[in-house]
Amino acid sequence: MITKNNVNNAPPVWFITGCSTGFGRELATQALERGFRTVVTARKPDEVKALATKGEALVLKLDVTDQGQIDAAIKAAGKKFGGIDVLVNNAGIGYFAAVEESEEKEVRRMFEINVFGMSRMIQAALPGMRQRRRGCIVNISSLAGLRSAPALGFYNATKYAVEGLSGALLQEVEPLGIKVMVVEPSGFRTDWAGRSANESKKQIAGYAKTAGKWRSEIRADSGKQPGDPVRAAQAIIKAVESPKPPRHLLLGNDAYEGAMAALEELRKDFAAGEATARGADFPKKTKQLKKHETFPIGSGHNRRYAWLTCIRSGGRRNL
């Protein structure tokens, strides 16, 4: 639960990446309105300067692909506020293309922002959190990190990476008093499907009914998604402030239904292959017992032993 900073009982310090639009901007707005000390970052600081009037804010230029800017931003936050209580890794972009259509340059750029940008921020913020033995890291993933879709293959890959990294990180830092929460929204009225996402220049006719159809529907739905960024930001803040923040925070009806459907698909696939899975290990060795060898059986706190004589039969226990 992060409701106050441990220094003089001051309001918590929230550090949010990608505040120019969408979740980042709404989170920064609500954090400031609640009296939180907030580090508001964007690649173009002029786009977020207006937020500084809403409360105790530090507006910084930050491109999460630039290690120098990351180090400078973490240092500036420490100098002004004494440290970071909540890090929100929100900066991210989309890219729409069938896997075969995808351009490596665009894919690498997306990984640099969505995955390596996030990991750089985590690595920069963790030393201070470890020293104070408290903090919360919020990584914005997506339903696309739980379920794949045509035209989103490489975007899916970045969000699956966010999920995997977050799961390992949680196990590493929870014993140190640091929480990790992954947020998995479905469609929200942000700019993700607008100017924040490029698409492949080459479009192959063979994928028109799969990736092509999905790409067109995503673009057409931009600005009409059912998700409300205001309610999403409220839910994220409430979760961070809760006594036990959830490890996964689904946001949106489509997110919940999609995640549950993905779980059911996995369950069916796994169950159908159970015999094959179990049969892939080396066979378990059966203890070879000598004639007239005895062994104890029984369990429990008041363990009773029944001494049985083993009669050899093919080298196995015959009881």
N, C-alpha and C positions, 0 to 999 in steps of 0.2 A: 504494500500500500504506500503510494507516494502522494501525500497531501501537504507535507511541509518539508523544507530543507532543514537539515540538522544543525545548521549554523544560526544561532539566535532565533530559532523557531520561525525563520523567514519563509515566505512562499517558495514553492519548489521552482527549480529552473528547468524549463523545457527547451530543448534544442531541436529544431525542426528543419529538415532539408526540403527543397523544392516548394517554396511557399508562394510562388507567383500565381498559381492557379490551384483549383481542385481541393483535394483533401488537405494539402499542406497549408493553403491559405485559410481555409475554414478552421483548421486546428489552431493555427496561430491566432486567428481572430478570437476564438472562444477561450483560448488559454489566457490571452491578455485581458479579456473581459472578466475572467474569474480572478484576476489579480496575480496570476503566475508571472514570474520573471521569464521572459521568452526571447530566445535567440532566433530571429527570423532571417532565413537565408534564401538567396536566389542567385542565379547566374547574372541577373540584371537587377541590382538593388533598387533602382529607381521604381521598379514595378511593385515593390513592397513597402516603400517609404511611408505610405499613408497608414500602414498598420502601426507604425511607431507612436501615433497619437492616441492609441487605444489603451496604453498602459506602459509598464516598465519593460521596454523592448531594446534589444540590441540588433540592429539591422546589419547584416554582413553579406559581402559578395562571396559566393561559394559555388564552385563547379566541382562536383564530387569525383571527377576524373583527374583533378589536379591535387596532388599530394601536398604541395606547398600551401595552397589555399585551405586545405583541410587542417593542416597543422596550425596555420595562423588563426583560423576560426576557433579551434579548440582553445588555443592560448588566450584569445581575446575574451571568450566566454568565461574562462577561469579568472582572468584578471578583473572582469567587471562583476561577476556574480559569485566567484569562489568555487565553481564547479558545476557539473551537469547532473541533474537528478533523473531526467527522462530524455532519452535520445529517440527521436522519431525519424527513421529512414524512409522517407516518402518519395524522394526524387526518383523518377523513372520515366521510361518512354515505351511506346509500343511499336510494333512493326508487323505489317500484314503481308503475308506471302506464303504460297505453298513451299514446302521444304525445297523442292527442286528449283523453284523460281528465286529463292532467296539469294541476296548478294552478300558476300562475306563481309564487305566493308561495313554495311549497315548492321549486320548481325553482331560483329565485333563491337561496334559503337554501343549497341543496346546492352551487351554483356558488360561493357566498361561502366555503364551508368547503373544498370539494374542490379548487378552482382558485385563487381569489384568496387564500385563506388560505395555500396553499402558496407562491404567488408572493410574498406579503408576507414570509414567513419567509426565502425565498431572498434577496430584496433586502436584508433586514436582516442576514443572516449573511455575505453576500459581501464587504463592505468589509474585514472582518477576515481572511478567507481570502485575498483578493487581496494584502493587505499582507504576509501571511506566505508567499504563493505556495505554498500547500498546503491540502488539505482534500478532503472527499468529501461530496457531496450525494446522499442516497438518497431518491427519490420513490416512494412506494407507489402504484402504479397497479393494474391488474387485467387479467385475461384480457378483461374488458369494454372495455379500452382498445384491444384488437386485433380483437375480434369482437363484433358486435351481437347482441342478442336481444330478443324481445318483452317488454314490460313494463319494460325497462331503457333505453329510448331516451335519456332525459335523463341518466341515470347514465352510460350509454355516452358521451354527449357530454362529460361532465366528465372522464372517463378518457382519451378521445381527446385532450382538451386537455392533460392531464398529459403524454401521450406527445409531442405536438407541441412543447410548451414545453421539455420535457427535451431533446429532440433539438437544438433551437436553442441552448439553454443550454450543452450539452456542447461544441458547436463554438466557443462564445465563451470558455469558461473553461479548456478543456484546455490551451491554450497558456500559461496562467497557473499551471499546476501543480495545477489543481483537477479532480477526477474527478466524474462524474455517472453514477449508476446508477438505472435504472428497474426496479422489482420488479413482476412480473405474476403474482399468484397466481390459482388457481382457487378452488374451494370449500374453506374452512378452518373449523374449529370455533371461530369467533370470534362476537362478538355482531352482526356486520354484518347478518345477515338477521333479527335479533331486534329489540331496542329501538333499535338504531342506524339503522333504516330505517322511514320512514313509507310510506304508500301513498295513492293518490287516494281521496277520499270518494265521488266519482262513478265508477261502473263501468258501462260500456256493454255491453249484451248482445251486440252484434255482435263484440266482441273476446273473448268468453268462451273460445273455442277456441285463441286465440293468447296475448294478454297475460294474460287471466284464468287460463289453465292454467299458464303459467309462474309467475305470481305465487303461485298456490297451491302449486306444487311447491317453489318456493324457500323459502316459509315452512315447509312440512312437513319440508324437509330440514335446517332449522336445528338445529344440535347433533348432526347425524349426517353431516356432510360428511367426506370422506376425508382432508382436509388436517390435518396436525398442527402447530399453532402453535409448539411447541417445536422441532421439526425445521426449520421455516421460519426461525425466529430464528437458529438455528445456521448455516443456509445463508447468510443475509444477512451475518452477522458474518464468516464465512469468506470470502465474496466481497469484502467491504470490505478485509479484511486481505491479500488475494491480491496478488501483484506487479502484476497487470494486471486490475483489477476489470472485470467484463463490463458492457457498456452496457445490456444487457437480462438480467434474471434471472427466468426462468420458474420457478414453484413449483407442483408438483402434476402428476400424470399428465394430468388434464383440461386443465391449462394448456398443457402441451407438445403434446398431441394437438390441442387446439383451435387453438393458434397455427399449427401446421403445416397444418391443414386450411384456415385462413383464408388462408395464403400460397398454397396450391394453388388456391383459388377465385380469388384475385386474378390468379395467373399465367394461368389459363384465360381469364378475362375480358379481360385485357390482350392476350393472344396473339390472341384472336378479333377484337379491334379494331385490330390493328397497322396494317393498310392505311389505315384511317380516320384513325388518329392521325398517321401519317407524312404523309398527304395534306393535313393542315390547315395546314401551313406555306406561306409564299410559295415558289413554285418557285425552285430554285437557279439563279442566272444562269450561263450557259455563256460562258466567255471568247471574245470575238470576235477572231479573228486576221486580220491582213491577208495578202494574197497574198505568198508567199516569206518570211513572218515565221518566224524560227527560235526554238526554245525548248529549254532543257536538260531531260533526263530522267535519273533515277538517284537513288540515295540511299546512305546509309552513311557511315562515317568516311572511307574512301578513295573519295570520290565520283568516279565517272566520268561524263563528259558525252558523250552522243551527239547530235550536232546534226542535227536533222531539219528538212526543209523542209515547211512546212504548205501543202497545196494546198486552196484554199478550196472548200468544198462545202457550200452552204447556210449558210455562216457558221460552221461548226463544224470541229473538228479531224478530219481524215481520215487516219488512220495505218494 
